[in-house]
Amino acid sequence: MRTFESGATRDDSDTKLDFEGFLSPAVIERYAEYMHENRIQTDGNLRDSDNWQKGIPKDQYMKSLWRHFFAVWKEHRTGAENAQVMEDALCAVMFNTMGYLHEYLKGQDNE
């Protein structure tokens, strides 16, 4: 139990998920910028921000994840690390990782 100077009390937070501590605002903001930039489709239409949650096969996420991971690895290994290329590739890795996990967890719900 925690007691504050005001006298208010709260349960300890040791067993609660710490979203604020686990996530970086700078990373979430850059990821949102990347995702917003990629909402425009080749036909010029703007896709919904949650379009990916409708379902993309895990195989597609895996193939894309490897392509983008390769871009990150190549930038890292060559020492070039072009900021735009690296940031976009890292965001794409995040997108594919989260998409794969999303589909995986949806599948777990059905078992």
N, C-alpha and C positions, 0 to 999 in steps of 0.2 A: 504494500500500500504506500502511495506517495501522499504527502501532505504539503501543500504549498503555503507560502507566507500568509496568504489571504485566509487560510483555514480550509480551503477547498481540498477535497481528497479525490484521488483517482487510483485505479488499479495500477500495479507495476506494468511497464510496457515490454518487459523482457521477452515475453512469449508472443508478442504481436508482430506482424509483418511491418517492416520499416521501409515503406515505399520511398519516403523522402530521403532516407539515407542510402538506399540501394541504387537510386537512379541519379544521373547527372543532368541537371537542367540544360547545360550547354549541349550535351549529346542529344537529348530529346528535342531541343529546338532545332539543331542541325538536321536531324532525321526528319522532322516535320517539314522543314524547308525542302529537303530532297524529295519527300513524298509529294508535296504540293507541286514542285516543278515537273514531276512525272505524271501528273493527273491528266495532262493534255495528251489525247490519243492521236495517232497518225492521221485520223480523219478530221482532226481539229476539235472534236467534242471533248468536253470536260467530264471525266469519270468521277463518280462519287468517291469520297475519301475512304469509305469502308468497302469499296467494290471487291477487294481481295478476299473479304470474309465470306463472300458468296461461295467460294470454293475453287481452289486451284489444285490440281493433282500434285501429290508429294513428289512424284518423279520430275515434274517441271521445276518445282522449287529446288530440288537437288541439283539438276543440271545448271540452273542459273546461279545457285550458291557456289558451285565449283568455278564457274566462269569469273564471278566477281572475286572470289577468294584468290584465284590465280592473279587477277589484276592487283590486288593488295600485295600479294607475295612478290610479284615482279617489281612493283614500285619499291618495296622494302629491300629486296635483294640488290637492285641496281643502285640504290642510294639516291635515286632521282626524287622520289616522293613528291611529285607534283601535287600541290595541296588540293586542287580541284579534283584530280583523278583519284587521289587517295581517299578524300572525304566521300566522294560519290560511291566509290567501290565499297568502302566500309559501311555506308548506309545501305547499299544493295545487299551486302552480306547480312546486315541486321534484318532487312525486309524478308529475305528468303528464309532466314533462321526462324523468325517469328511466324511466318506463314506456314512453314513446315510444322513447327510446334503447334500452331493453331489447328491444323488438320489432324495431327497426331492426337491431340487432346480431344478433338471432336470424335475421333474414332474410339478413344477410350471410354467416352460417355455411352457409346453404343454397345459396349461389351458387357 
